[in-house]
């Protein structure tokens, strides 16, 4: 059903019904195409509040596209994304759901934080300024409150002594930890992690993963993680989704997916990844 023909009251089962068990994130028959290439093919899946879900699979299988749709960096081609019981990729207008406008999206994506492969820090700003910029100008947080939060977050990621340094004075691992602190400074309900260690030298990976493990253990943030670090996925995930050609090939607990995968596609992917570790 084209987006403009979706009745505004219509949503996936359990979404918007006011129940305490309703999912936080729902992809409802989501299709994403780039030209003739279908990257996501009628994708249905949901994530519960506080759940940590890891997306694995070969390059080009659609994993990062899911994160980019949630960050509103891309728009769905068909279907609808729901967050917190409300349409996210669309908005209600005239009794129907229509593709969301920029103002609507800007408000919705305040609920979502993302850490990218590249650190994307502002080189002309100090670490402190990188962290407080968005809370002050997007959320309207006072500078005093934003600064106190920055100090707290930098202590958490082990960089309290770097608050007035510039990104060029930091290692790659330190920059990525600043990027994690910056995402958390927005107090997101949902944290998206896109191959956050892929740009790091091998000896720096463990420190960043330790920070993310601590976040997983000490907060109730809902996390969607794309990674090839299978040990990390095993440690922090409640559920693992194996993607192939824009669809979920298999899903299950980390114990099931990594210990007793059922699908041959999952088995062959894991063999190829684990052989390279």
PAZAPA-4460 file (N, C-alpha, C; in steps of 0.05 Angstrom, whole numbers, plus 32768, in hexadecimal, padded with zeros to 4 digits):
% residues 277
    n_x    n_y    n_z   ca_x   ca_y   ca_z    c_x    c_y    c_z   seq   type   mol
   8011   7FE8   8000   8000   8000   8000   8012   8019   8000     1      X     A
   800E   802B   7FEC   801E   8043   7FEC   801A   8053   8005     2      X     A
   802F   8062   800E   802D   8070   8028   8015   8083   8029     3      X     A
   800E   8091   8014   7FF9   80A4   8015   7FDD   8097   8018     4      X     A
   7FDC   807C   8014   7FC3   806E   8016   7FC0   805F   8031     5      X     A
   7FD3   8062   8043   7FD2   8055   805D   7FC0   8065   8070     6      X     A
   7FAA   805A   8079   7F99   8069   808D   7FAA   8070   80A5     7      X     A
   7FA6   8088   80AF   7FB6   8092   80C6   7FB2   8082   80DF     8      X     A
   7F9C   8074   80E1   7F97   8065   80F9   7FA2   8049   80F7     9      X     A
   7FAC   8042   80E0   7FB6   8026   80DB   7FD3   8023   80E2    10      X     A
   7FDA   800F   80F2   7FF5   800A   80F8   7FF9   7FEC   80FD    11      X     A
   8011   7FE3   80FF   8016   7FC6   8104   8009   7FBE   811E    12      X     A
   8003   7FA5   8121   7FF6   7F9A   8139   8006   7FA1   8152    13      X     A
   7FF9   7FAC   8166   8006   7FB3   817F   8013   7FCE   817F    14      X     A
   8012   7FDD   8169   801E   7FF8   8168   8008   800C   816C    15      X     A
   800D   801E   817F   7FF9   8033   8184   7FE1   802B   8193    16      X     A
   7FE2   8013   819F   7FCA   8009   81AD   7FCB   8010   81CB    17      X     A
   7FE0   801E   81D3   7FE2   8026   81EF   7FEC   8011   8202    18      X     A
   7FF2   7FF9   81F8   7FFB   7FE4   820A   8018   7FE9   8212    19      X     A
   801E   7FE0   822B   8039   7FE5   8235   804E   7FD4   8227    20      X     A
   8045   7FBF   8219   8058   7FAD   820C   805C   7FB3   81EE    21      X     A
   8052   7FCA   81E6   8054   7FD0   81C9   8071   7FD5   81C2    22      X     A
   807A   7FCE   81AA   8096   7FD2   81A2   809D   7FEF   81A0    23      X     A
   80B6   7FF5   81A3   80C0   8011   819F   80C4   8018   8182    24      X     A
   80CF   8005   8173   80D5   8009   8157   80C7   7FF3   8147    25      X     A
   80BA   7FFB   8131   80AD   7FE8   811F   80B3   7FEF   8102    26      X     A
   80BE   7FDD   80F3   80C0   7FDF   80D6   80A9   7FCF   80CB    27      X     A
   8096   7FDC   80BD   807E   7FCF   80B3   807F   7FCF   8094    28      X     A
   8087   7FB8   8089   8088   7FB4   806C   8099   7FCA   805F    29      X     A
   80B0   7FCF   806A   80C1   7FE5   8060   80D2   7FDB   8048    30      X     A
   80CF   7FEB   8033   80DF   7FE7   801B   80F1   8000   8017    31      X     A
   810A   7FFB   8011   811C   8011   800A   812B   800A   7FF0    32      X     A
   8127   801B   7FDC   8134   8017   7FC3   8146   802F   7FBD    33      X     A
   815D   8029   7FB0   816E   803E   7FA5   816E   8038   7F87    34      X     A
   815E   8047   7F78   815A   8041   7F5C   814E   8026   7F58    35      X     A
   815B   8014   7F49   8150   7FF9   7F44   8159   7FE6   7F5A    36      X     A
   816A   7FEE   7F6C   8174   7FDD   7F81   8162   7FDD   7F99    37      X     A
   8157   7FC6   7FA1   8147   7FC3   7FB9   815A   7FBB   7FD0    38      X     A
   815D   7FCD   7FE3   816F   7FC8   7FFA   8160   7FBC   8011    39      X     A
   8147   7FC4   8016   8136   7FB8   802A   811D   7FAF   801C    40      X     A
   8115   7F96   8020   80FF   7F8A   8011   80E8   7F82   8023    41      X     A
   80D5   7F94   8026   80BD   7F8F   8037   80C5   7F84   8052    42      X     A
   80D5   7F94   8060   80E1   7F8D   8079   80CD   7F91   8090    43      X     A
   80C8   7F7C   80A0   80B8   7F7D   80B8   80C9   7F75   80D0    44      X     A
   80CD   7F87   80E3   80D8   7F7F   80FC   80D3   7F94   8111    45      X     A
   80D5   7F8D   812A   80D0   7FA0   8140   80E5   7F9D   8155    46      X     A
   80E8   7FB2   8165   80FC   7FB3   817B   80ED   7FBD   8194    47      X     A
   80F0   7FAE   81AA   80E2   7FB5   81C3   80F2   7FCB   81D1    48      X     A
   80E5   7FDB   81E2   80F3   7FEF   81F2   8109   7FE2   8203    49      X     A
   8121   7FED   8202   8137   7FE3   8211   8145   7FCB   8205    50      X     A
   813B   7FC1   81EE   8147   7FAA   81E1   8161   7FB2   81D2    51      X     A
   8174   7FA0   81D2   818D   7FA4   81C4   818E   7F8F   81AD    52      X     A
   818D   7F99   8194   818B   7F89   817D   81A3   7F8E   816B    53      X     A
   81B1   7F78   8163   81C7   7F7A   8151   81C0   7F70   8135    54      X     A
   81C7   7F7F   8121   81C2   7F78   8105   81DC   7F6E   80F9    55      X     A
   81DD   7F56   80EF   81F4   7F4B   80E2   81ED   7F42   80C6    56      X     A
   8202   7F3E   80B6   81FD   7F35   809A   8212   7F42   8088    57      X     A
   8213   7F38   806F   8227   7F42   805D   8223   7F5F   8055    58      X     A
   8238   7F6C   804B   8235   7F88   8041   8220   7F89   802C    59      X     A
   8210   7F9E   802C   81FB   7FA1   8018   81E1   7F93   801F    60      X     A
   81DF   7F88   8037   81C6   7F79   803D   81B1   7F8A   8049    61      X     A
   81B6   7FA5   804D   81A2   7FB7   8056   81A4   7FC0   8073    62      X     A
   81B8   7FB7   8082   81BA   7FBC   809E   81BD   7FDA   80A4    63      X     A
   81D1   7FE7   8098   81D5   8003   809D   81BE   8014   8093    64      X     A
   81B1   800C   807E   819A   801A   8073   8184   801C   8089    65      X     A
   8181   8007   8099   816D   8008   80AE   8173   801E   80C2    66      X     A
   818D   8021   80C9   8195   8036   80DB   8191   8052   80CF    67      X     A
   8198   8054   80B5   8195   806E   80A8   8178   8076   80A5    68      X     A
   8166   8063   80A2   814A   806A   80A2   8140   8074   80BD    69      X     A
   814A   8068   80D2   8143   8071   80ED   814F   808C   80F4    70      X     A
   8166   8092   80E8   8171   80AD   80EC   8166   80C1   80D8    71      X     A
   8153   80B9   80C8   8146   80C9   80B3   815A   80D4   809E    72      X     A
   8170   80C6   809B   8183   80CD   8086   817A   80C2   806B    73      X     A
   8169   80AF   806C   815C   80A4   8054   813E   80A2   805A    74      X     A
   812E   80A1   8044   8111   809E   8046   8108   8084   803B    75      X     A
   80F3   8078   8047   80E9   805F   803E   80DD   8062   8022    76      X     A
   80DE   804D   8012   80D1   804D   7FF8   80B4   8043   7FFA    77      X     A
   80B0   802F   800A   8095   8025   8010   8095   801C   802E    78      X     A
   807C   8019   8038   8079   8010   8054   807C   8028   8067    79      X     A
   807E   8021   8081   807E   8036   8095   808F   802D   80AD    80      X     A
   809D   8040   80B9   80AC   803B   80D2   809C   8049   80E9    81      X     A
   8099   803B   80FF   808B   8046   8116   809F   8046   812E    82      X     A
   809E   805B   813E   80AE   805D   8156   809D   8067   816D    83      X     A
   809D   8058   8183   808D   8060   819A   806F   8061   8194    84      X     A
   8066   8050   8183   8049   804F   817D   803F   8064   816A    85      X     A
   8051   8075   815F   8049   8089   814C   8058   8086   8132    86      X     A
   804C   808E   811B   805A   808C   8102   8074   809D   8103    87      X     A
   8089   8093   80F8   80A3   80A0   80FA   80AC   80A9   80DE    88      X     A
   80AA   8098   80CB   80B2   809F   80B0   809C   80AF   80A2    89      X     A
   8084   80AE   80AE   806C   80BB   80A2   805F   80CC   80B8    90      X     A
   804C   80DD   80AF   803C   80EC   80C2   801F   80EC   80BA    91      X     A
   800E   80F0   80CD   7FF1   80EF   80C8   7FE8   8109   80BB    92      X     A
   7FD9   8107   80A5   7FCF   811E   8098   7FB5   8116   8088    93      X     A
   7F9F   8124   808F   7F86   811E   8080   7F7C   8102   8082    94      X     A
   7F81   80F5   809A   7F77   80DA   809D   7F89   80C5   8091    95      X     A
   7FA0   80CD   8087   7FB3   80BA   807B   7FCF   80BF   8085    96      X     A
   7FE1   80AC   807F   7FFD   80B0   8085   800B   80B9   806B    97      X     A
   801A   80CF   806D   8029   80D9   8057   8046   80DB   805F    98      X     A
   8059   80DA   804B   8075   80DC   8052   807A   80F5   8063    99      X     A
   808A   80F1   8079   808E   8106   808D   809E   811D   8081   100      X     A
   8097   8136   8089   80A6   814E   8082   80BE   8151   8095   101      X     A
   80CF   8164   808D   80E8   8167   809C   80E4   8170   80B9   102      X     A
   80D0   8181   80BE   80CB   818A   80D9   80C2   8172   80EB   103      X     A
   80B1   8162   80E0   80A7   814A   80EF   80BF   8137   80F5   104      X     A
   80CF   8132   80E1   80E6   8120   80E4   80FA   812B   80F8   105      X     A
   80FE   8146   80F8   8111   8152   810A   8109   814D   8127   106      X     A
   80EF   814E   812D   80E6   8149   8148   80E9   812C   814F   107      X     A
   80E3   811A   813D   80E3   80FD   8142   8100   80F3   8146   108      X     A
   8113   80FE   8138   812E   80F2   813A   813D   80FC   8153   109      X     A
   8130   810E   8162   813C   8114   817C   813D   80FC   818F   110      X     A
   812D   80E8   8189   812B   80D0   8199   8142   80BC   8193   111      X     A
   8151   80C2   817D   8164   80AF   8172   8180   80BB   8172   112      X     A
   8193   80AB   817B   81AF   80B3   8179   81BE   809F   8168   113      X     A
   81D3   80A7   815A   81E1   8095   8149   81FF   809A   814B   114      X     A
   820E   8084   814C   822B   8085   814A   8234   8078   8130   115      X     A
   8242   8087   8120   8249   807E   8105   8264   8070   8104   116      X     A
   826A   8064   80ED   8285   8059   80E9   829A   806E   80EC   117      X     A
   8296   8085   80DE   82A8   809B   80E1   829F   80AC   80F8   118      X     A
   82B1   80BA   8105   82AB   80C7   811F   829A   80E0   811B   119      X     A
   829E   80EE   8105   828E   8106   80FE   828E   811B   8114   120      X     A
   82A5   811E   8122   82A7   8134   8135   82AE   814E   8127   121      X     A
   82A6   8164   8133   82AD   817E   8127   82CA   8185   812F   122      X     A
   82DD   8186   811C   82F9   8189   8123   8300   81A4   812F   123      X     A
   82EF   81B9   8129   82F4   81D4   8133   82E9   81D8   8150   124      X     A
   82DC   81C4   815B   82D0   81C5   8175   82E0   81B3   8188   125      X     A
   82E0   81BA   81A2   82EB   81A9   81B6   82D8   8191   81BB   126      X     A
   82E2   817D   81C9   82D1   8167   81D0   82B8   8170   81DF   127      X     A
   82BB   8182   81F2   82A5   818D   8201   8290   819A   81ED   128      X     A
   829A   81AA   81DB   8288   81B8   81C9   827A   81A4   81B6   129      X     A
   8288   818F   81AE   827B   817B   819D   8264   816E   81AB   130      X     A
   8266   816A   81C5   8252   815B   81D4   823A   816D   81DB   131      X     A
   823F   8187   81E2   8229   8198   81EB   821A   81A6   81D4   132      X     A
   8226   81A6   81BC   821A   81B5   81A6   81FD   81AD   81A1   133      X     A
   81F8   8194   819C   81DC   818B   8195   81C9   818E   81AD   134      X     A
   81D0   8185   81C5   81BD   8189   81DB   81B4   81A6   81DF   135      X     A
   81C7   81B9   81DC   81C1   81D5   81E0   81AF   81E0   81C9   136      X     A
   81B7   81DA   81B0   81A9   81E6   8199   8191   81D6   818F   137      X     A
   8191   81BC   8194   817A   81AC   818B   8166   81A7   81A1   138      X     A
   8170   81A0   81B9   815E   8199   81CF   8157   81B2   81E0   139      X     A
   8167   81C7   81DD   8163   81DF   81EE   816D   81DB   820A   140      X     A
   8180   81C9   820E   818C   81C5   8228   819D   81DD   8230   141      X     A
   819E   81E4   8249   81AF   81FA   8251   81CC   81F2   824E   142      X     A
   81DE   8206   824A   81FA   81FF   8247   8205   81F2   8260   143      X     A
   81FC   81FC   8277   8206   81F0   8290   81FE   81D3   8293   144      X     A
   81E5   81CD   828C   81DC   81B1   828E   81EA   81A0   8279   145      X     A
   81ED   81AA   8261   81FA   819B   824B   8218   8196   8252   146      X     A
   8224   81AA   825E   8240   81A6   8266   8243   8192   827C   147      X     A
   8231   8192   8290   8232   817E   82A5   822E   8162   829A   148      X     A
   821C   8160   8287   8217   8146   827A   8230   813D   826A   149      X     A
   823D   814F   825D   8255   8149   824D   826B   813E   825F   150      X     A
   826F   814B   8276   8283   8142   828A   827D   8125   8293   151      X     A
   8263   8121   8299   825B   8106   82A2   825F   80F1   828D   152      X     A
   8258   80F7   8274   825B   80E4   825E   8278   80DE   8258   153      X     A
   8288   80F3   8258   82A5   80EF   8252   82B2   80DE   8267   154      X     A
   82AA   80E2   8280   82B4   80D1   8295   82AC   80B4   8290   155      X     A
   8294   80B0   8287   828A   8095   8282   8299   8087   826C   156      X     A
   82A1   8096   8257   82B0   808A   8241   82CE   808C   8245   157      X     A
   82D7   8094   825D   82F3   8095   8263   8303   80AB   8257   158      X     A
   82F6   80C2   8252   8304   80D8   8245   82FF   80F2   8254   159      X     A
   82FB   80F1   826E   82F6   8109   827D   830D   811D   827B   160      X     A
   8325   8114   8276   833C   8126   8275   833F   8132   8259   161      X     A
   832E   812B   8246   8331   8135   822B   831B   8149   8223   162      X     A
   830D   8154   8237   82F5   8163   8231   82FB   817D   8221   163      X     A
   8313   8188   8224   831A   81A1   8216   832E   819C   81FF   164      X     A
   8332   8182   81F9   8343   817C   81E2   8333   817F   81C8   165      X     A
   8341   8180   81B2   8334   8180   8197   8336   8164   818C   166      X     A
   8323   815C   817A   8324   8141   816F   833E   8139   8163   167      X     A
   834C   814C   8156   8366   8145   814A   837B   813D   815E   168      X     A
   8376   8142   8177   8389   813B   818C   8383   8120   8198   169      X     A
   836F   8112   818E   8365   80F9   8199   836B   80E2   8185   170      X     A
   836E   80CA   8190   8370   80B2   817F   8355   80AC   8173   171      X     A
   8354   809A   8160   833B   8092   8154   8328   8086   8168   172      X     A
   8333   8075   817A   8322   8069   818E   8316   807E   81A1   173      X     A
   8326   8092   81A8   831D   80A8   81B9   8308   80B8   81AB   174      X     A
   830C   80BE   8191   82F7   80CD   8182   82DD   80BE   8181   175      X     A
   82DE   80A3   817E   82C6   8094   817C   82B8   8094   8197   176      X     A
   82C7   8094   81AD   82BA   8095   81C8   82AD   80B0   81CC   177      X     A
   82B9   80C5   81C2   82AD   80E0   81C3   8293   80E0   81B3   178      X     A
   8293   80D3   819B   827B   80D1   818B   8265   80C2   8199   179      X     A
   826C   80AE   81A9   8258   809F   81B8   824C   80B2   81CE   180      X     A
   825E   80C0   81DC   8255   80D3   81F0   8243   80E8   81E4   181      X     A
   824A   80F2   81CC   823A   8106   81BF   821E   80FC   81B9   182      X     A
   821C   80E3   81B0   8202   80D7   81AA   81F1   80D5   81C4   183      X     A
   81FE   80CC   81D9   81F0   80C9   81F3   81E7   80E3   81FF   184      X     A
   81F5   80F9   81F8   81EF   8113   8203   81D3   811C   81FB   185      X     A
   81C9   8111   81E5   81AE   8118   81DC   8198   8108   81EB   186      X     A
   81A1   80F7   81FD   818E   80E7   820D   817A   80D8   81FC   187      X     A
   8185   80C9   81E8   8173   80BB   81D6   8166   80A3   81E2   188      X     A
   814E   809C   81D9   8141   8083   81E0   814D   806C   81D1   189      X     A
   8157   8072   81B9   8162   805E   81A6   817E   8066   819E   190      X     A
   8190   8053   81A0   81AC   8058   8198   81B3   8045   8181   191      X     A
   81BB   8051   816B   81C3   8042   8153   81E1   8041   8150   192      X     A
   81EC   802A   814C   8209   8026   814A   8210   8019   812F   193      X     A
   821E   8028   811E   8224   801E   8103   8241   8018   8100   194      X     A
   8248   7FFF   8104   8264   7FF6   8101   8278   8009   810E   195      X     A
   8273   800F   8128   8281   8025   8135   829F   801F   8139   196      X     A
   82A8   8006   8135   82C4   8001   8138   82D3   7FFC   811D   197      X     A
   82C4   7FFE   8107   82D0   7FF6   80EE   82E6   8009   80E4   198      X     A
   82E6   8022   80ED   82FB   8035   80E5   8312   8036   80F8   199      X     A
   8312   8024   810D   8326   8026   8121   833C   8011   811D   200      X     A
   8354   8018   8126   836A   8004   8126   8362   7FEE   813A   201      X     A
   836A   7FD6   8134   8362   7FBF   8145   8366   7FC3   8163   202      X     A
   837D   7FCF   816A   8383   7FD2   8187   8370   7FE6   8195   203      X     A
   8361   7FF6   8185   834F   8009   8191   8332   7FFF   8194   204      X     A
   832C   7FE8   8187   8311   7FDF   8186   8307   7FD7   81A2   205      X     A
   8317   7FCA   81B2   830D   7FBF   81CB   8304   7FD5   81DE   206      X     A
   8312   7FEC   81DE   830A   8002   81F0   82EE   800D   81E9   207      X     A
   82E9   8010   81CF   82CF   801A   81C7   82B9   8006   81CD   208      X     A
   82BE   7FEC   81C8   82AA   7FD8   81CE   82A4   7FD6   81EC   209      X     A
   82B9   7FDA   81FC   82B4   7FDA   8219   82A1   7FF1   8222   210      X     A
   82A4   8008   8215   8292   801E   821B   8275   8017   8214   211      X     A
   8272   800B   81FD   8257   8003   81F4   824B   7FED   8206   212      X     A
   825C   7FDB   820F   8252   7FC6   8221   8248   7FD3   823B   213      X     A
   8256   7FE7   8245   824E   7FF5   825D   8233   8003   8259   214      X     A
   8230   8010   8242   8216   801D   823C   8200   8008   823C   215      X     A
   8205   7FF1   822F   81F1   7FDC   822E   81E9   7FD2   824A   216      X     A
   81FD   7FD0   825B   81F9   7FC5   8276   81EC   7FD8   828A   217      X     A
   81F0   7FF2   8285   81E9   8006   8299   81D2   8019   8291   218      X     A
   81C8   8016   8279   81B2   8027   8270   819C   8015   8264   219      X     A
   8184   8022   8260   816E   8013   8253   8169   801E   8237   220      X     A
   817E   8029   822B   817C   8033   820F   8177   801C   81FC   221      X     A
   8165   801F   81EA   8160   800C   81D5   8177   800F   81C0   222      X     A
   8184   7FF9   81B9   819B   7FFA   81A8   8197   7FE8   818F   223      X     A
   819D   7FF4   8178   81A0   7FE5   815F   81BC   7FE8   8156   224      X     A
   81C9   7FD1   8152   81E6   7FD1   814C   81EC   7FC2   8133   225      X     A
   81FA   7FCE   8120   8205   7FC0   8109   8223   7FBB   810F   226      X     A
   822B   7FA3   810E   8248   7F9D   8114   8251   7F83   8108   227      X     A
   826B   7F81   8104   8278   7F68   80FD   8287   7F5D   8115   228      X     A
   8285   7F6A   812C   8292   7F61   8144   827F   7F4D   8152   229      X     A
   8282   7F33   814B   826F   7F1F   8154   8270   7F1B   8172   230      X     A
   8288   7F1D   817E   828A   7F1A   819B   827A   7F30   81A9   231      X     A
   827B   7F48   819F   826C   7F5E   81AB   824E   7F59   81A7   232      X     A
   8246   7F50   8190   822A   7F4B   818B   8220   7F35   819E   233      X     A
   8230   7F21   81A3   8229   7F0B   81B5   8225   7F15   81D1   234      X     A
   8237   7F28   81D9   8237   7F31   81F5   8220   7F44   81FB   235      X     A
   8219   7F56   81E9   8206   7F6C   81F0   81EA   7F68   81E6   236      X     A
   81E6   7F56   81D3   81CC   7F55   81C5   81B7   7F44   81D4   237      X     A
   819F   7F4E   81D3   8188   7F3D   81DA   8180   7F2B   81C3   238      X     A
   8183   7F37   81AB   817A   7F29   8192   818C   7F30   817B   239      X     A
   8191   7F1D   8169   81A2   7F21   8152   8191   7F1B   8139   240      X     A
   8193   7F2E   8126   8185   7F2A   810C   819A   7F27   80F6   241      X     A
   8198   7F11   80E8   81A9   7F0C   80D1   819B   7F15   80B7   242      X     A
   81A8   7F29   80AA   819C   7F34   8091   81AA   7F29   8078   243      X     A
   819A   7F26   8064   81A4   7F1E   804A   8191   7F28   8034   244      X     A
   819C   7F38   8022   818C   7F43   800B   8173   7F51   8015   245      X     A
   8177   7F62   8029   8161   7F74   8032   814B   7F67   8042   246      X     A
   814F   7F4E   804A   813C   7F40   805A   8149   7F32   8072   247      X     A
   8139   7F2C   8086   8144   7F1D   809D   8145   7EFF   8096   248      X     A
   815E   7EF5   8095   8161   7ED9   808E   815D   7EC7   80A7   249      X     A
   8164   7ED2   80BF   8161   7EC3   80D8   8163   7ED6   80EF   250      X     A
   8155   7ED0   8104   8157   7EE0   811D   8155   7ECE   8135   251      X     A
   8162   7ED7   814B   8161   7EC7   8163   8173   7ED3   8178   252      X     A
   8175   7EC6   818F   8187   7ECF   81A4   81A4   7ECC   819A   253      X     A
   81B7   7EDA   81A7   81D3   7ED7   81A0   81DB   7EB9   81A3   254      X     A
   81D2   7EAC   81B8   81D9   7E90   81BC   81D0   7E7F   81A5   255      X     A
   81B8   7E84   819B   81AE   7E74   8184   81BC   7E7A   816A   256      X     A
   81BE   7E94   8164   81CA   7E9C   814A   81E7   7E94   8148   257      X     A
   81F6   7E99   815E   8213   7E93   815D   821A   7E76   8164   258      X     A
   8207   7E69   8173   820D   7E4E   817B   8200   7E39   8169   259      X     A
   81E7   7E3E   8161   81D8   7E2A   8151   81C8   7E37   813B   260      X     A
   81D5   7E46   8129   81C5   7E53   8113   81B6   7E3D   8103   261      X     A
   819E   7E45   80FA   818E   7E31   80EB   8192   7E34   80CD   262      X     A
   8196   7E4D   80C3   8196   7E51   80A6   81B3   7E4F   809C   263      X     A
   81B5   7E42   8085   81D0   7E3F   8078   81DC   7E5A   8072   264      X     A
   81CC   7E6E   806B   81D7   7E88   8065   81E4   7E94   807E   265      X     A
   81D8   7E90   8095   81E3   7E9A   80AE   81FD   7E8B   80B4   266      X     A
   81FD   7E71   80B1   8215   7E61   80B7   822C   7E69   80A5   267      X     A
   8227   7E6D   808B   823D   7E75   8079   8248   7E91   807F   268      X     A
   8236   7EA3   8087   823F   7EBE   808E   8250   7EBE   80A7   269      X     A
   8247   7EB0   80BB   8256   7EAF   80D4   8271   7EA1   80D0   270      X     A
   8272   7E8C   80C0   828C   7E80   80BA   829F   7E94   80AE   271      X     A
   8295   7EA3   809B   82A7   7EB6   808D   82B0   7ECC   80A0   272      X     A
   829F   7ED6   80B1   82A6   7EEB   80C4   82B9   7EE1   80D9   273      X     A
   82B2   7ECB   80E5   82C2   7EC0   80FC   82DD   7EB6   80F2   274      X     A
   82DF   7EAD   80DA   82F9   7EA5   80CF   830C   7EBC   80CC   275      X     A
   8301   7ED4   80C9   8311   7EEC   80C5   8318   7EFA   80DF   276      X     A
   830C   7EF1   80F5   8312   7EFF   810F   832C   7EF5   811B   277      X     A
***
